[in-house]
Amino acid sequence: MESSLEAVNFGKSIIIPSVQEMAKESMIKIPPRYERPDQDPPIISTDASPLLSSIPVIDLERLAIEDSMDSELGILHSACREWGFFQAVSSTLLEEFKMQVENFFKLPYEDKKKLWQKPDNHEGFGQLFVVSEEQKLDWSDMFYVTTLPLHLRMNDLFDKLPPNLREILETYCTEVKKLASEILGHMAKGLKMDAEEMKELFSDGVQSIRMNYYPPCPEPDKAIGFSPHSDADALTILFQLGETEGLEIRKEGRWIPVKPLPNAFVVNVGDITEIISNGVYRSVEHRAKVNSEKERLSVATFYSSNLDSVLGPAPSLLGKHNPEIFRSVPIEKKPKGFYMQDYGEGCFQIFFDHEHDLLKMPLVFQELLAGAFALGDGVN
Ligand SMILES: O=C(O)CCC(=O)C(=O)O
């Protein structure tokens, strides 16, 4: 039987050089491993219809006030159905957290090396899911850490964090957990799902944090900061540390840039919520572009259901007119892979290694595929 620590370990990723350090060297061309000439361009506002141009904005305070809660809930519900994304304006003050994260990435490389990923675990500085020496790479460094529940923490990694960051991270992860629970509660209402079902799934949810650093890039149109992916969690809450744009989400086959708003988190539906909602809410592909002059930092907090939960469409949503479109699996059997990356011909390899999109795939397609391939345990 797998221990709970093993259940949150994505395992091995080939250790690659720090992009932040590499970008400090003056260069006019990026190394071939970072060249991604096949990127679709984003749409620019002049050719966007007003409907396509920006993701919905939700005022969390309006959701708590009786007079405005129904109309704001309507906006949240349609944002989750149509976009899978929204910006949540909040009054939380994040200046201190922002400063500590910025300082963290400014640490001397020698100090950061002590916090680098180890060959058998994905937590720490580095990159995720680098599985071959030929694989194309993203123009970014990241720091990944599991924060909640406490028994899943890698204490030796936590203990090595700069004390000021460690302290503020505790507050941040508690506050984001509260926010995630609040938003999941609103989603349950929007879906007309039994609120207790949602609460039970997330009473001791797994939370992890990924800090992203995107250095300036001499050939931004050829590189990608974060390859297109969808999130395997239930809810992602993204804090963009400055005003530099980079995040883009896919809508109707086109990439829409997200303009950072002051005091706002970008919230997106992950695969777990898509499954719980029986496909009503959508876990949408997104990516991060890079900039020729400016660095960009972001902190994504991933929130997933309890490790001992069964992942499947919420029973309270199912009935004769709404049969389940996903099958149910114990969460510890859920693929550890985080996303499917778009690596052209390598795509199928990643797909089956991580099985993530297979689980998310509606039953009807799983059955079609099952006829064509012998599928592993994780999806049965
Ligand atoms: O930096 C961003 O805007 C995107 C980050 C992201 O998608 C992630 O960390 O999963």
The ligand as an SDF file (V2000), in Angstrom:
LIG
                    3D

 10  9  0  0  0  0  0  0  0  0999 V2000
    2.4590   31.9240  -14.5380 O   0  0  0  0  0  0  0  0  0  0  0  0
    1.3560   31.7530  -15.0120 C   0  0  0  0  0  0  0  0  0  0  0  0
    0.6380   32.6880  -15.3580 O   0  0  0  0  0  0  0  0  0  0  0  0
    0.7970   30.3650  -15.2310 C   0  0  0  0  0  0  0  0  0  0  0  0
    1.1950   29.4290  -14.1470 C   0  0  0  0  0  0  0  0  0  0  0  0
    0.5540   28.0890  -14.2570 C   0  0  0  0  0  0  0  0  0  0  0  0
   -0.1990   27.7960  -15.1570 O   0  0  0  0  0  0  0  0  0  0  0  0
    0.8570   27.0620  -13.2380 C   0  0  0  0  0  0  0  0  0  0  0  0
    1.7130   27.2950  -12.3570 O   0  0  0  0  0  0  0  0  0  0  0  0
    0.2320   25.9670  -13.3330 O   0  0  0  0  0  0  0  0  0  0  0  0
  1  2  2  0
  2  3  1  0
  2  4  1  0
  4  5  1  0
  5  6  1  0
  6  7  2  0
  6  8  1  0
  8  9  2  0
  8 10  1  0
M  END
$$$$
